[in-house]
């Protein structure tokens, strides 16, 4: 991006040519590592133009390979072959420090090229050099005309009669100081011609060193500094002859013929060295003149100076030839299309759904994630085209941003959630909006399903609103209503509000300035949703109480994993086996359970405590801190595939949660496996538990005595669990049933 003329011919032209074929093209500076790595996640193909093989670039190339993007390394100069680079006389004239820098870059360019494994060149000679270096697949797209050049030419003023109408001006332009040796190929012939014909004049544009011998011609030699491109074309158009001398080296045979193209399009005749790129399009004497020796150059200058008609014929034919070969439409069809084709937009057959959840494999966490993952699998099994957006942790050596991968044949885009946001910024999180927008544009869903999105940000929903993409929100918890997400106060106790009063919230929340703005943002986002889904009737009633119209709220009961095999029978005479899987938080009733268990007089029972933290390498539950007369076991968390084996050893699940949960996954898993459930009520956790039939209800009152009483009662009757079968388990909602219901809602909203 740093060399303007290179960016024009190889970057912006390429963008235009690909867009003519229907591609969407994004141009990014290779030095912006985070932006590059994120942009690669939504690409189909990638071109690395003239980038050196630094570690960051090699990481970009490796990522492109991982994503199957068939990366090509592109160049328009022979800058990856040290031997040939040293033969370039233009480089020999540079200061040694500049030479050393250029030669050092050769190895880096070669490393990047070979890492890509595919090449893109501007000439056949350059393509062959890339093949010789070990690149098997090399395509050719020449430097050509573009809309910018064509528009400039169209708006150039008409050539009038110059004051020096007898003068014939030769123009040579260079954008860099690396063309001195090239100019010298024409220098002696030009000096001789200017001696013979006083009409012949020289105009040099740019930082080129010319012989002091030209000083004797005084005003017939004009030096101009490098100009913006439009001004340069204007200067060129007012000249009579354009020259493109090149030293005879492989390096120059690999260069493009853009000087001939530019001169031709502004109606100026050209004299060029017989290097490969010029010979491929020029026929000497028909659309230009090729000159190899000093005498060739002298004669060419003199003839074009003397014969204005000949100059005109050459210029007109050159313009026709250039337009026929290098017009962007021609290049797009005959050079770009064979390499990249046109984007194929297949007729959509299946419903396309984008699912958004804050966690997803392999970074799963919590019950909401289990549900979200099962729904994605369920929709996919039903023929729905599903993709996922989620979060990911920051990884050493990789910048924050987007990462695409595949889980169960479903594409997933994971973004980092930046740290350092204040609470208000965390709610909206606009920094990830570009990643979501790009994924939305790439995937083009019929409908978006937002599950648990805390941390990802409301900006995702706003993007859907702005683009007119319908979306559904699952109100998996109280995050949309409560700053603390689960309506658990700072003291660890449940907030028993139903119609939430912000004045009450301000007594709980230290930073209360923005609570009204938060509520306004949340309600706007929910108000734009096509439908709101609740995992339980309790959750639905909570949102109705807070102003959501009942007809916009539908219960989509959370499912669970149905047993894979029959339950293992209890051993006759065995004591009651309790289990608790809720964690050590007060709100989950952990302390109440500890007091109740320690209050039981007598043995003949057991309690299994599941410590999920042990899978992370540390303990949150220590058995030596418990003083119980029964048998106490502390086990690590189990995987979904281990559910049946875990509940084989359980008669009673204890769920003494001290808040109205929106659902309660473990309750359903236990009920489906003929396990009696002792749970607090009301709340979503208790909606499938019928008192005295498949479980026991406890009040949510912060006391341990009711739990102690129930446990003692059950311990006294262990035989009731011999052969026990939950008579209501067929009424439970499985993941399959939940997926069916969700698909029906999404299909209706998408209008399919």
C-alpha positions in Angstrom: 0.0 0.0 0.0 3.0 2.3 0.4 4.0 2.7 -3.3 1.1 4.6 -4.9 1.6 3.3 -8.5 1.9 -0.3 -7.3 -1.2 -0.1 -5.3 -3.0 1.5 -8.3 -2.1 -1.2 -10.8 -2.0 -4.3 -8.6 -4.4 -3.6 -5.7 -7.2 -1.2 -6.7 -7.3 -2.5 -10.2 -7.6 -6.0 -8.9 -10.4 -4.9 -6.6 -12.3 -3.4 -9.5 -11.8 -6.3 -11.8 -13.0 -8.8 -9.3 -16.0 -6.7 -8.4 -16.9 -6.6 -12.1 -17.3 -10.3 -11.8 -19.6 -10.0 -8.8 -17.1 -10.6 -6.0 -17.0 -8.5 -2.8 -13.4 -7.4 -2.2 -11.9 -5.9 0.9 -8.4 -4.3 0.9 -6.4 -4.4 4.1 -2.9 -3.3 5.0 -0.9 -6.4 5.9 0.6 -4.6 8.9 -2.8 -4.5 10.7 -2.6 -8.0 12.0 -5.8 -8.1 14.0 -7.9 -6.8 11.1 -6.3 -9.1 8.6 -6.8 -12.2 10.8 -10.5 -11.3 11.4 -11.2 -10.5 7.8 -9.8 -13.9 6.7 -12.6 -15.6 8.6 -15.2 -14.4 6.1 -13.2 -14.7 2.9 -13.5 -17.1 0.0 -10.1 -16.3 -1.5 -7.1 -14.2 -0.4 -4.3 -12.4 -2.3 -1.1 -11.3 -0.6 0.3 -8.6 -2.8 4.0 -8.0 -2.4 4.1 -8.8 1.3 7.3 -9.9 3.0 7.5 -13.1 5.0 7.7 -11.7 8.5 6.4 -14.0 11.2 3.1 -12.1 11.3 2.6 -12.5 7.6 3.4 -16.2 7.8 0.8 -16.5 10.5 -1.7 -14.8 8.1 -0.8 -17.3 5.3 -1.1 -20.2 7.7 -4.5 -19.0 8.7 -5.5 -18.7 5.1 -4.5 -22.3 4.5 -6.3 -23.5 7.6 -9.5 -21.8 6.2 -9.0 -23.3 2.8 -8.7 -19.9 1.0 -6.1 -21.0 -1.6 -3.8 -18.0 -0.9 -1.9 -16.5 -3.8 1.2 -14.4 -3.4 1.2 -11.6 -6.0 4.0 -9.5 -7.4 4.8 -7.4 -10.5 8.6 -7.3 -10.1 11.3 -10.0 -9.9 12.0 -9.2 -6.2 12.2 -12.8 -4.9 15.4 -13.9 -6.9 18.5 -12.5 -5.4 20.8 -13.4 -8.3 18.6 -11.6 -10.9 17.9 -8.7 -8.6 21.7 -8.1 -8.4 21.8 -7.9 -12.2 19.5 -4.9 -12.2 21.6 -1.9 -13.0 19.1 0.5 -11.5 19.7 -1.1 -8.0 23.5 -0.8 -8.5 23.2 3.0 -8.6 21.5 3.2 -5.2 23.4 3.9 -1.9 24.7 0.7 -0.3 22.3 1.0 2.7 19.4 1.0 0.3 20.8 -1.9 -1.7 21.3 -3.9 1.5 17.7 -3.3 2.5 16.4 -4.3 -0.9 18.5 -7.5 -1.0 17.4 -8.4 2.6 13.8 -8.1 1.5 14.4 -10.7 -1.3 14.6 -13.6 1.1 11.5 -12.4 2.9 9.5 -12.0 -0.3 10.5 -15.5 -1.4 9.5 -17.0 2.0 6.1 -15.5 1.8 5.6 -16.6 -1.8 6.6 -20.2 -1.1 4.4 -20.2 2.0 1.4 -19.4 -0.1 2.2 -22.0 -2.6 0.3 -20.3 -5.4 1.3 -17.2 -7.3 -0.1 -14.3 -9.3 2.1 -12.4 -11.7 1.8 -9.5 -14.1 3.7 -11.0 -17.0 4.5 -14.5 -18.4 8.2 -14.1 -17.7 7.5 -13.2 -14.1 5.1 -16.2 -13.8 7.8 -18.5 -15.2 10.3 -17.2 -12.7 7.9 -17.9 -9.9 7.4 -21.5 -11.2 11.2 -21.9 -11.4 11.4 -20.8 -7.8 9.0 -23.7 -6.8 5.5 -22.2 -7.1 3.4 -24.7 -9.0 0.2 -22.8 -9.6 0.8 -19.3 -11.1 -1.8 -17.1 -12.7 -1.3 -14.0 -14.8 -3.3 -10.8 -14.6 -1.6 -7.9 -16.4 -1.4 -4.3 -15.4 -4.1 -2.7 -17.3 -6.5 0.2 -17.7 -9.0 1.1 -15.0 -11.9 3.4 -14.4 -9.7 6.0 -12.7 -7.4 6.2 -15.8 -10.3 6.1 -18.3 -12.1 8.9 -16.4 -8.9 11.0 -16.3 -8.3 10.6 -20.0 -11.9 11.4 -20.8 -11.6 14.7 -18.9 -8.3 15.8 -20.3 -8.4 19.1 -22.2 -8.3 18.9 -25.9 -4.8 19.4 -27.4 -4.5 22.9 -28.7 -1.8 24.6 -30.7 1.3 25.1 -28.6 3.3 28.2 -28.7 6.3 26.0 -29.6 4.3 24.2 -32.3 7.4 23.2 -34.1 8.9 21.4 -31.0 8.5 17.7 -30.6 8.6 16.7 -26.9 9.8 13.4 -25.7 8.4 12.4 -22.3 9.9 10.0 -19.7 8.3 9.5 -16.3 9.4 7.6 -13.3 7.8 7.2 -9.8 11.0 6.1 -8.1 14.8 6.6 -8.2 15.4 3.1 -9.5 15.3 3.7 -13.2 18.6 5.5 -14.0 20.1 2.5 -15.7 16.9 2.0 -17.8 17.0 5.6 -19.0 20.6 5.2 -20.1 19.5 2.6 -22.7 17.9 5.5 -24.7 20.3 8.3 -23.7 22.9 8.2 -26.4 20.4 7.8 -29.2 18.4 10.7 -27.8 21.5 13.0 -27.4 22.5 12.2 -31.0 19.0 12.9 -32.3 18.7 16.2 -30.4 22.0 17.3 -31.9 20.7 16.6 -35.4 17.2 18.0 -35.1 16.6 21.2 -33.0 12.9 20.5 -32.8 13.5 17.5 -30.5 13.0 18.3 -26.8 13.1 16.2 -23.6 10.7 16.3 -20.6 11.6 14.2 -17.6 9.1 13.7 -14.8 10.2 12.2 -11.5 13.5 11.5 -9.7 15.7 10.2 -12.6 19.3 11.1 -13.0 20.2 12.0 -16.6 23.5 12.7 -18.2 25.0 16.2 -17.8 25.4 16.2 -21.6 21.7 17.3 -21.8 22.6 20.6 -20.1 23.8 22.0 -23.4 20.3 21.9 -24.8 19.1 24.5 -22.3 15.4 25.1 -22.4 14.9 22.1 -24.7 15.3 19.9 -21.6 12.6 20.2 -18.9 12.8 18.6 -15.4 9.6 18.2 -13.4 9.1 16.7 -10.0 6.9 13.7 -9.6 3.2 14.7 -10.0 -0.1 13.2 -9.0 -1.3 10.6 -11.5 -3.9 12.8 -13.2 -1.4 15.6 -13.6 1.2 13.2 -15.0 -1.3 11.9 -17.7 -2.0 15.5 -18.6 1.7 16.2 -19.0 2.1 13.0 -21.0 -0.8 13.8 -23.3 0.7 17.2 -24.2 3.9 15.4 -25.3 4.6 13.9 -28.7 6.7 10.8 -28.0 6.7 8.6 -24.9 9.7 6.4 -24.2 10.1 3.2 -22.1 13.7 2.1 -22.2 14.6 -1.0 -20.2 18.0 -2.6 -19.6 18.3 -6.1 -21.0 17.9 -8.3 -17.9 15.5 -11.0 -16.8 14.4 -8.6 -14.1 13.1 -6.1 -16.8 11.6 -8.9 -18.9 9.4 -9.5 -15.9 8.1 -5.9 -15.7 4.8 -4.8 -17.2 4.3 -2.6 -20.3 2.3 0.0 -18.4 4.3 2.9 -19.9 3.1 1.9 -23.4 -0.5 1.5 -22.1 -0.5 4.9 -20.5 1.0 6.7 -23.5 -1.4 4.9 -25.9 -4.5 5.8 -24.0 -3.7 9.5 -24.1 -2.9 9.3 -27.9 0.9 9.5 -27.7 3.3 7.3 -29.8 5.8 5.2 -28.0 9.4 4.0 -28.5 10.2 1.1 -26.2 13.0 -1.4 -25.6 12.3 -4.9 -27.1 11.7 -6.5 -23.7 9.1 -9.2 -23.2 6.2 -7.2 -21.9 6.4 -4.7 -24.9 7.0 -7.4 -27.5 3.8 -9.1 -26.3 1.6 -6.2 -27.5 3.7 -4.0 -29.8 4.4 -4.5 -33.5 7.2 -2.2 -34.4 6.2 0.3 -37.1 2.5 -0.4 -36.7 1.5 0.6 -33.1 4.9 1.8 -31.9 8.6 1.5 -32.4 10.9 -1.0 -30.7 14.6 0.1 -30.3 17.5 -2.0 -29.1 20.7 -0.2 -30.0 21.8 3.4 -29.7 21.3 3.7 -33.5 17.8 2.2 -33.3 16.9 4.9 -30.7 18.4 7.7 -32.8 16.6 6.7 -36.0 13.3 6.2 -34.1 13.5 9.7 -32.6 14.4 11.4 -35.9 11.6 9.6 -37.9 9.0 10.4 -35.3 10.2 14.0 -35.1 10.1 14.5 -38.8 7.0 12.5 -39.7 4.0 13.8 -37.8 1.6 11.6 -39.8 3.6 8.5 -38.8 3.4 9.5 -35.2 -0.4 9.9 -35.5 -0.9 6.5 -37.1 1.2 4.8 -34.4 -0.7 6.5 -31.7 -4.2 5.8 -33.1 -3.4 2.1 -33.7 -1.8 1.8 -30.2 -4.9 3.3 -28.6 -7.2 0.8 -30.4 -5.0 -2.1 -29.5 -4.7 -1.1 -25.8 -8.4 -0.6 -25.4 -9.1 -4.0 -27.1 -6.7 -5.8 -24.7 -6.5 -3.8 -21.6 -9.9 -2.3 -21.1 -11.1 -3.5 -17.6 -14.0 -5.4 -19.1 -11.6 -7.4 -21.3 -9.2 -8.1 -18.6 -11.9 -9.2 -16.2 -13.4 -11.6 -18.7 -10.2 -13.0 -20.2 -7.7 -12.9 -17.4 -9.5 -12.7 -14.0 -12.5 -14.9 -14.8 -10.4 -18.0 -15.7 -8.6 -17.7 -12.4 -11.3 -16.8 -10.0 -14.6 -17.4 -11.8 -17.7 -15.6 -10.8 -19.2 -16.1 -7.3 -21.8 -18.9 -7.4 -25.0 -18.0 -5.6 -26.9 -21.3 -5.4 -30.6 -21.2 -5.1 -31.4 -21.6 -1.4 -33.3 -24.7 -0.5 -33.2 -24.9 3.3 -34.0 -22.4 6.0 -30.9 -20.6 7.0 -30.5 -19.8 10.7 -27.7 -17.9 12.5 -27.5 -18.9 16.2 -25.8 -16.6 18.7 -24.7 -17.8 22.1 -22.0 -16.4 24.4 -20.4 -19.8 24.8 -20.0 -22.7 22.3 -17.8 -25.7 21.8 -14.9 -26.0 22.5 -15.4 -23.2 25.1 -18.7 -24.6 26.5 -19.8 -23.3 29.9 -23.1 -23.7 31.8 -26.5 -25.1 31.1 -27.5 -22.4 28.6 -24.6 -23.5 26.4 -25.7 -27.1 26.5 -29.1 -26.1 25.4 -27.8 -23.8 22.6 -25.5 -26.5 21.3 -28.2 -29.1 21.3 -30.6 -26.8 19.4 -28.0 -26.1 16.7 -27.5 -29.9 16.3 -31.2 -30.4 16.3 -31.9 -27.8 13.6 -29.0 -29.1 11.6 -30.4 -32.7 11.7 -33.7 -31.3 10.5 -32.1 -30.0 7.3 -31.6 -26.4 8.5 -28.5 -24.5 7.3 -27.1 -23.3 10.6 -24.1 -21.2 11.6 -23.0 -19.9 15.0 -21.6 -16.7 16.5 -20.0 -17.0 19.9 -17.1 -15.8 22.0 -13.6 -17.1 22.6 -10.8 -16.5 25.0 -7.8 -14.6 23.9 -5.0 -16.9 22.8 -1.3 -16.2 23.1 0.3 -15.3 19.8 -3.1 -14.5 18.2 -4.6 -11.0 18.1 -8.1 -10.4 19.5 -10.9 -10.5 16.9 -12.7 -13.2 15.0 -11.8 -16.9 14.5 -13.7 -19.3 12.3 -13.8 -23.0 12.8 -16.3 -25.9 12.4 -18.1 -28.0 15.0 -20.2 -31.0 13.8 -20.1 -29.6 10.2 -21.5 -26.3 11.5 -19.4 -23.1 10.8 -18.7 -21.1 13.9 -17.4 -17.5 14.2 -15.9 -16.8 17.7 -15.0 -13.3 18.7 -13.0 -12.0 21.7 -14.9 -9.9 24.3 -12.7 -7.0 25.1 -11.7 -6.3 28.6 -11.8 -2.8 30.2 -15.4 -1.8 29.1 -17.4 0.0 31.7 -20.8 -1.7 32.4 -22.6 0.4 29.8 -20.0 -0.3 27.2 -20.1 -4.0 28.0 -23.9 -4.1 27.4 -23.5 -2.8 23.8 -19.9 -3.9 23.0 -19.7 -2.1 19.6 -16.1 -3.3 19.1 -17.4 -6.6 17.8 -20.1 -5.2 15.6 -17.9 -5.2 12.5 -17.2 -8.9 12.9 -20.8 -9.8 13.3 -21.8 -7.6 10.4 -19.2 -9.3 8.2 -20.5 -12.8 9.2 -24.1 -11.7 8.7 -23.2 -10.5 5.2 -21.3 -13.7 4.4 -23.9 -16.1 5.8 -27.1 -14.2 4.8 -29.5 -15.9 7.3 -33.2 -15.9 7.0 -33.5 -15.4 10.7 -31.1 -14.9 13.7 -31.7 -16.7 17.0 -30.1 -14.9 19.9 -29.9 -17.3 22.9 -27.7 -16.1 25.8 -25.8 -13.0 24.5 -24.5 -11.2 27.6 -21.0 -9.9 26.9 -21.5 -10.2 23.1 -23.5 -7.0 23.1 -26.7 -5.4 21.9 -24.9 -4.1 18.9 -25.5 -7.5 17.2 -29.2 -7.0 17.5 -28.9 -3.5 16.2 -27.1 -4.7 13.1 -30.0 -7.1 12.4 -32.5 -4.2 12.9 -30.6 -1.9 10.6 -30.3 -4.6 7.9 -33.9 -5.8 8.2 -32.9 -9.3 9.3 -35.6 -10.8 11.5 -34.5 -12.1 14.9 -35.7 -14.1 17.8 -34.5 -13.8 21.4 -34.6 -16.6 24.0 -35.0 -15.0 27.4 -32.9 -17.6 29.1 -32.3 -15.6 32.2 -33.1 -12.1 33.6 -30.2 -10.3 31.9 -32.6 -8.2 29.9 -34.2 -6.9 33.1 -31.5 -7.1 35.8 -28.0 -5.8 35.8 -27.0 -8.8 37.9 -28.4 -11.3 35.3 -30.0 -13.8 37.7 -31.6 -11.2 40.0 -29.2 -12.2 42.8 -28.3 -9.2 44.9 -24.8 -8.1 45.9 -25.3 -9.9 49.3 -25.9 -13.2 47.5 -29.6 -13.2 48.2 -32.3 -13.5 45.6 -34.2 -10.3 44.7 -37.9 -11.3 44.9 -39.1 -8.4 42.7 -41.5 -9.3 40.0 -42.4 -5.9 38.5 -38.9 -4.6 38.7 -38.6 -1.1 40.2 -35.4 0.7 39.4 -35.5 2.6 42.7 -35.2 -0.8 44.4 -32.3 -1.7 42.0 -30.5 1.4 42.9 -30.2 0.2 46.5 -28.5 -2.9 45.3 -26.3 -1.6 42.5 -23.4 0.7 43.3 -23.2 2.3 39.8 -26.8 3.2 39.2 -26.5 6.2 36.9 -27.2 4.3 33.8 -29.9 1.9 34.9 -32.6 3.8 33.1 -30.6 4.0 29.9 -29.9 0.3 30.2 -33.5 -0.5 30.5 -34.3 1.7 27.5 -31.7 -0.1 25.4 -32.9 -3.5 26.5 -36.5 -2.8 25.8 -35.8 -1.4 22.4 -33.8 -4.5 21.4 -36.6 -6.8 22.7 -39.2 -4.6 21.0 -37.6 -5.1 17.6 -37.5 -8.9 17.9 -40.0 -10.9 15.8 -40.6 -13.2 18.8 -39.5 -13.8 22.3 -39.0 -17.3 23.6 -39.0 -18.4 27.3 -37.7 -21.7 28.7 -40.5 -21.9 31.3 -43.9 -20.4 32.1 -42.3 -18.8 35.2 -39.9 -16.9 33.0 -42.7 -15.8 30.6 -44.7 -14.4 33.5 -41.7 -12.4 34.7 -41.3 -10.7 31.4 -45.1 -10.1 31.1 -44.9 -8.4 34.5 -42.2 -6.1 33.1 -44.2 -4.7 30.2 -43.7 -7.3 27.4 -47.0 -8.0 25.6 -48.2 -11.6 26.4 -48.7 -12.4 22.7 -45.1 -11.7 21.9 -43.9 -14.3 24.5 -43.9 -18.0 23.7 -42.7 -20.8 26.0 -40.1 -22.9 24.2 -39.4 -25.4 27.0 -35.7 -26.3 27.4 -34.9 -29.9 26.6 -32.5 -32.4 28.0 -30.5 -35.5 26.9 -32.8 -38.5 27.1 -31.3 -41.7 28.7 -29.4 -43.9 26.3 -30.2 -47.1 28.2 -32.4 -48.4 31.1 -31.6 -47.4 34.6 -29.4 -49.7 36.7 -31.4 -51.3 39.5 -30.8 -50.4 43.1 -29.4 -53.0 45.4 -32.0 -54.3 47.9 -31.7 -52.8 51.3 -29.3 -50.1 50.2 -29.7 -46.7 52.0 -30.9 -43.6 50.2 -28.4 -42.0 47.9 -28.6 -38.2 47.6 -26.7 -36.1 45.0 -26.1 -32.4 44.7 -24.7 -30.7 41.5 -25.3 -27.0 42.0 -22.0 -25.5 43.0 -20.9 -23.7 46.2 -22.8 -20.5 45.8 -25.2 -19.5 48.5 -27.9 -18.8 45.9 -27.7 -22.5 44.9 -28.5 -23.5 48.5 -25.0 -25.0 49.2 -24.8 -23.7 52.8 -28.3 -24.8 53.5 -27.6 -28.3 52.3 -24.5 -28.5 54.4 -26.4 -27.5 57.5 -29.2 -29.9 56.7 -26.8 -32.9 56.0 -24.8 -32.2 59.2 -28.1 -32.1 61.2 -29.1 -35.7 60.2 -28.7 -38.1 63.1 -27.7 -41.6 62.0 -26.0 -43.3 59.1 -27.3 -45.5 56.4 -27.4 -42.9 53.7 -24.9 -41.2 51.3 -24.5 -37.8 49.7 -22.5 -37.2 46.4 -21.3 -33.7 45.8 -20.3 -32.8 42.3 -17.4 -30.3 42.1 -17.2 -29.0 38.6 -14.1 -27.0 39.5 -12.0 -30.1 39.8 -12.0 -30.4 36.0 -10.3 -27.1 36.0 -7.5 -28.3 38.3 -8.6 -27.1 41.7 -11.2 -27.9 44.4 -14.1 -25.8 45.4 -15.6 -28.5 47.7 -13.5 -30.1 50.4 -15.0 -33.2 52.1 -12.9 -32.6 55.3 -15.0 -29.5 55.9 -18.2 -31.6 56.2 -19.2 -33.4 59.4 -21.9 -35.9 58.4 -22.8 -39.3 59.7 -23.6 -40.7 56.3 -21.2 -41.4 53.5 -19.9 -38.3 51.7 -18.4 -38.4 48.3 -17.0 -35.5 46.2 -16.6 -36.2 42.5 -15.5 -34.1 39.5 -18.1 -32.8 37.0 -19.4 -35.3 34.5 -19.7 -35.0 30.8 -23.1 -35.3 29.0 -22.1 -38.8 27.9 -21.7 -39.8 31.5 -25.2 -38.8 32.7 -26.7 -42.3 32.8 -23.8 -43.7 34.7 -23.9 -40.8 37.3 -27.7 -41.1 37.9 -27.4 -44.9 38.2 -26.0 -44.2 41.7 -28.5 -41.6 42.7 -32.0 -42.0 44.2 -32.7 -38.3 45.1 -31.4 -35.1 43.5 -31.3 -32.2 45.9 -31.9 -28.9 44.3 -32.3 -26.4 47.1 -31.8 -23.3 44.9 -32.7 -20.0 46.6 -34.0 -18.2 43.6 -36.6 -18.7 40.9 -34.6 -20.2 38.2 -35.6 -19.9 34.6 -35.4 -23.6 34.0 -33.2 -26.2 35.8 -31.5 -28.6 33.4 -30.3 -31.1 36.1 -33.8 -31.4 37.4 -35.1 -32.7 34.0 -32.1 -35.0 33.6 -32.8 -36.6 36.9 -36.6 -36.9 36.4 -36.0 -38.6 33.0 -33.8 -41.2 34.8 -36.4 -42.1 37.5 -34.6 -40.0 40.2 -36.8 -38.3 42.9 -36.2 -34.6 42.9 -36.3 -32.3 46.0 -36.5 -28.8 44.7 -37.5 -25.3 45.8 -40.6 -23.8 44.4 -41.9 -21.6 42.7 -39.5 -21.2 39.7 -38.8 -22.8 36.4 -36.8 -25.6 38.2 -40.0 -26.9 39.8 -42.5 -26.8 36.9 -42.0 -30.5 36.0 -42.0 -31.7 39.6 -45.3 -32.7 41.0 -45.5 -32.9 44.8 -45.5 -36.4 46.1 -45.5 -38.0 42.6 -42.0 -37.5 41.3 -40.5 -35.1 43.9 -40.9 -32.8 46.8 -41.2 -29.0 46.9 -39.4 -26.8 49.3 -40.1 -23.1 50.1 -37.6 -20.5 49.0 -37.1 -19.0 52.4 -33.4 -19.3 53.3 -34.0 -21.9 56.0 -32.3 -25.3 56.1 -35.0 -26.9 58.3 -37.4 -27.9 55.6 -34.7 -29.6 53.6 -33.5 -31.4 56.8 -37.0 -32.6 57.4 -37.5 -34.0 53.9 -34.1 -35.7 53.8 -34.9 -37.4 57.2 -38.3 -38.5 55.9 -36.8 -40.1 52.7 -33.9 -41.7 54.7 -36.6 -43.4 56.8 -38.2 -45.0 53.7 -35.4 -46.3 51.4 -37.5 -49.1 50.0 -39.8 -46.5 48.2 -36.9 -46.2 45.7 -36.7 -49.9 44.9 -37.9 -50.2 41.3 -39.2 -46.5 41.4 -40.3 -45.2 38.0 -41.3 -41.5 37.4 -44.8 -41.8 36.1 -44.7 -38.4 34.5 -41.4 -38.5 32.6 -43.2 -38.8 29.2 -44.4 -35.3 29.7 -40.9 -33.9 29.8 -39.6 -31.8 26.9 -36.6 -33.4 25.2 -34.1 -31.6 23.0 -35.9 -33.1 20.0 -39.2 -31.7 21.1 -37.6 -28.3 21.8 -35.9 -28.3 18.4 -39.2 -29.2 16.6 -41.0 -26.3 18.3 -38.1 -23.9 17.7 -38.0 -24.8 14.0 -41.7 -24.2 13.7 -41.3 -20.7 15.1 -38.3 -19.8 13.0 -39.8 -21.1 9.8 -42.9 -19.0 10.4 -40.9 -15.8 11.1 -38.7 -16.4 8.0 -41.8 -16.6 5.9 -40.9 -20.0 4.5 
